[in-house]
Amino acid sequence: MELLNIECLGKRLRLEGSIAGWQQLYWDNQLVSQKSASASDQAFHIHSFELTTHTSVPTETNTNDDETVKPSIGSLPVRLEIDVNWQPFQLDYCLLIDDKTITQGQRTVEEIERQTPEVAAVKTQKLSVVGLASLGFKLLKSAKVVKVLFAGASVAAYSWLFSFQFALALIGCLMFHEYGHIRAMKHFGMKTKGIYLIPFVGGLALSDERINTRWQDVYISIMGPTFGLILSIICVGLYWITGNIFFAGLAAFNALLNLFNLLPILPLDGGHILKSISFSMNSLIGLIACAAGAAIGVFISYSLGLALLGFLLLIGSIEIIVEWRGRHQSHLLPLDRYGQIFSTVWYLLTVASLVGIIWYFAASGDEMLAIPLQILGS
């Protein structure tokens, strides 16, 4: 990830690095210094390099008053001192040129979240068949044709399973869920590309910008199910007020859709959330705690008769634990201890609330309202 981007002699000096310890320093997009990954917890690094300088030195000639200019090539020593603490994140830097301090400062999590990483220019290539197809797809997206086609297909798909009115209501629930992701992206100042509905799958909120921290990943991912939970609670309230079974069914099926999104399986929201939490843990104790939590979740799921939920929870947890060893190679800034605890509590409360809504309506005796719980118990 991009840790630092400052001016140095009229060019950009950019530092890339990861929690694994490796760092690469670029001056004008040219690699000038690098540090390899290290198992040690060394936080202080010094990057040193030299820049070639061209100066003009006047020299005397044979004539009395004339002088000629002779080019002279020298070197200018540059040193960047970096002291970085990853949890909680804080980076102190000092730039020295010819042993003179030019600039110094500090970077925090908030600055990392708001930055737009520099991307090196990509060489243009001749258009191929694949390139033309990609360009055509982008044009379709810009014309919003894909959005309309996907939305129409989604309505048709859900109308085949339910009534047309209920299908439209479910589409509204999906849109509200994805709007939660959109609001979260805008919270971090990210530009969004809108919402795409995918038949039998759900929806997708897209952005042109990439995230820089694990907290951004958690927050953007969990806001969709959180908005979905809020909508289910509103539908429960409308059911109590009106007694209309339509709102009860909407609350239960919307809770089921959002609960599946919280499963710890990538690319679902739950996979991003739990991966960011577990990958932010630096010690073996963190991995053991993650595994123990997954085991408890599986046990509770099977004890309550939620066999499908327990099975998918087990598969997703194993996937995350297997990939845990490579967490230090990520370019995302990890969560601090407070962020890990807060994210875990938020995730568990959201899951428990959605399961509670499904369980509540399944106990009403209505066969249609019992379908979500039957799916979880299959």
N, C-alpha and C positions, 0 to 999 in steps of 0.2 A: 504494500500500500504506500501511497505518497505521504511521507512524514513531514517533508519540508520543501518549500519552493520559494526561494528568495533571489534577489538580484545580486550578481557578482560581475563587476567590470562590464556592465552593459548587457550581459547575457543572463539567462535563467540558470540558477544552480538548484538542482532537484535531487532530493534524497528519497530513495525507495527502500523499504525494509519490512520485516515481519518479526513476530514474537519469537521465531526460531533463532534469531540472532543475525541473519544475513542482512547486509545493507549494500546498496549500490548508489553511488553518487554520480550524477550526470551534470556536465556543464555544457550548455548549448546542445542538449540531447546527445552528447558524446560521453561515454563511460570514462571517468577519470580516476575512480577509486572504488574498491569493493571489499566487504568483509564477509567471510564464509559463516555459515550457520555453526553455532557452538552450543554444546550442552551446558556450558557454564551460564551463570546468571549475570554476566558482566553487562553493566548498563552504560559504561562510559566508553566512547569510541572516538578516535581521532582519524580523520581522513586528510591525507596530505597529498598534494600533487603540485606540479609546476606548469605554468603557462608561458609559452614562448612570446616574447615581446620584440617588436621591431622599432628601433629608434633611429633617428637621423643625426649623425655627428659631423659637424663642419670640419674640413681639413684644408690646410694651406696648399696653394699651387705655386708654380714657378713665377707667375706674374706677381706684381706688387700688391694689388688690392683684391684680386679674384680669389674666391673660395669655392670649393666643390663640396657636395654633400655625400657622405659615405654611409650606407646603411649599416646598422649594427644590430646583431641578434643577441638577446639575453634571455634570462629566465626569471620568472616572478613566482616565488613560493606562496602557495595558498594552503591554509589549514582550516578545517571545519571541525570543531569540537562538539560532540553530541553526548548528552546525558539523558537517557530515556528510561522512564518507569512505566511499565505496561498496565499495572493494576493497582490503584487507579492511574490512568494514563496522564503523563506529563512529560514534555520534552523541552529541555533547555539547550540552547545552541549558542555558539560564538564563532563568528567568521573572522579570521585573521589573514591579512595579505601583507607579506614582507614583515611579519611579526608585529603588525599594527592592527588593533581591533577595528574592524569596519562596521560590524553590526552584531547585535546579540539580542536574544529574546526568549520567549517561551510559547509553547503551543499546548492547547488543552483539547479535551474530547469535543467540545462544542465547535472548535475551529475545524477539526477533522471531519465532523459531520457535515459541515456547510461547504467544504471545499469541492471544487470541480477538478479532478485529477487531469494533469496534462497528458495528452495522447500524441504520440509521435506521428508525423505526417505519413500517410500511406501512399505509396506510388500508384499512379493510375495505370490500369491495365485495359487492354482492348476488350470490348464487349464480346462475351461468348453467349452461347445459347442459355447457359445457366444464369449468366449475368442479366440477359434480357428478361428471362423469366422472373428473376428477383426484382428487377426494375418494374415489371408489370404488376407484380404483387404489391409493391410499395405504392404504385399509382392507384391500385384498387383500394388499398387501405386509406389513402388520402381522400379518396372519393366516398369513403364510408360504405362502400358496397359490401365489403366483407362483414361489417357489423350488422347490416340489414339482413344479409343472407343467414348468418349464424343465429340472429334473433328469431327470424322466421322459422328456421329449422328447430330451434329450441321449443318454440310455442307448439309446433306440430308434434314434436316428440312427447312433450308432457300432456298434450291434449289426447294423445293415443292412450296414455296410461290413466289419465284422470279426465275430468270435464274440461271444456274450453275455459270456463271461468276460473277454475282452480289452477289451470296451467298458467293463465295470465298472472294469478296471484303468486305462484311460485317464481315466475320470472321476476316479479317485483321484489321478492325476497332475495333472489340472487343479485339483483342490481343493488339492493341496499347493502348486502354483504360486500360486494366489490367497491361500493362507494366508501365503505370503511377503509379499505386499502388506499383508495385515492386520497382521502382526507389525511391519512397518515403520511403519504408521500409528500403532499403539499405542506405538511407540518415541518418537514425538513427542507423545504424550498425546492423540491424536485419537480421537474416538468413531467406531466403525464400525457399519455397518448389515448386515454379513454378505456372503455370497458368492452370486452368481447365475450359474448355468450357462446358456450360450446355445448351442443346437445348431449344429454345423458352424463355430462361431466361437470358442468357448472359454469363458472365464469372466469375471466382473467382480466386483471387490471395491469396495464403496461406503463412503463416509464422509459424515457430515453436515457436516463442517467443511472449510474450504478451506485450501490450503497458503499459506505466506507467503514461502518462499524457493525458489531454484532447487535448492539442495541437497536439500530435502525432496522435490522433484519427481524428482530423480535417484535418491535413496535408495529411495523408495517404488516407483518404476518398475522398478528393477533387481533388487530383492529377490525379485520373482516368478520371473524367469529364473534367478536364483542358486539359489533353492530347487529349481527344476526341474533345474538342473545337478547339484545334490547328489543328487537322487533318481535321476537317470540313472546317476551314478557308483555308487550303492548297487546298482542293478539290474545293472550290469556286474560288480560283485563277486559278487552272487548267481549270475550266469551262470557265472562262473569256478569257483565252489564246487560248484554243482549240475549244471552242464552242460545245464540246462533252457533250450530255445530260447525259451520264453515270456518269460523275463527279458531275453533279448537283444533280442527284438522290442519289449518295453516300453521298454528303454533307448534304442533307436534312434528310435522314433516319438515318445517324450517329448522327446528332444533336438530333433527336427524341429519340434514344436509350440513349444518355447521359443525356437528359433532364429528362427522367423517372428515371434514377439513382439518380437524385438530388431531387426527391420527399421526403418530410420529413416523410418517413415511414421506419421503421426498417424491414429487415436488409439492406435496400438500402443505398447508400452513403449519400444521403441527410438526412436520419434519423440519421445517426451517427454525421453528421456535426451540424445540428440544435440542437440535443440533447446535444452535448458537449457545444455549445454556451449557451443555456438556462440553463443547469445544473450548469454552472459556475457562474451564477448570484445569489448573496446571499440575495438580498433584494426583497421585494414585488414589488418594482418599476421595477425591472428586469423582473419579471413575467408579469406585466402589459404591459411593452414594447414589450415583446415576443408575447403576445396575440394580441396587437394592430397591430404589424407587420404582423401576420398571417391573421388578418381580412382584412388589406389593400391588401395583396396578393390575397386573395379570391375574393375581390371586383374587383380588376383589371382583374383577370382571367375571371370572368363572364362578365365584361364590354367589353372585347375583344372577347367574344364568345368562350373562352376556357373552356367550362363547365367541361370536364373531369379533366383537370388540376386543376381547382378551387375546385372540389369535393375532389380529392385526397389530395390536400393541406390542406383542412379543416380537413379531417380525421386524417392526420398525425400530424397536429398541436394540435388537441385535445388529441391525444395519448401522446405527449410530455408534455403538460401542466398537464395532470393527473398524470404523473410519476414525475413531478417536485418536489413534496414534499419529495421524497426519495433520492434527489440528494446527500445529505450529507453522505449517506451510501456507496457511491461509493469509490473504491480504486484508482481512477484516480485523479491526481493533476489537479485542475481546471485552466481555463484560467484566466489571469489577465484582467484588463479593456481594455488595448490595444489589447490583443489577441482576445477578444470578438468583438471589433469593426472591426479589420482587417479581421477576419474570416467572419463576416457578409457581409462586403463589397465585399470580394472575392466571396462569395457564390452568392450574388445578381447579380453581374456583369456577372458571368458565366451563370446563368439562363437567364438573359436578352439577352446575346449574342446568346445563342442557340435558343431561341424563335425568335430572329431577323432573323437568318439564315432560319429557317422553314418558317417564314412569307414572306421573300424575294422570295423564290422559289415558294411558293403557289400563289403569285401574277403574276407569269409568264404566267399563263393560261394553263399550261400543267397538264392534269388530274393526271398523276402519281406523279408529284411533289407536288400536292395539298393534297395527301393522309395523310402526317404527320399532317398538320393543321386540316384536317377533323377528324382525330383521337382525337386530343386535344379538338375539339369542339363537340364531340359526347356526 
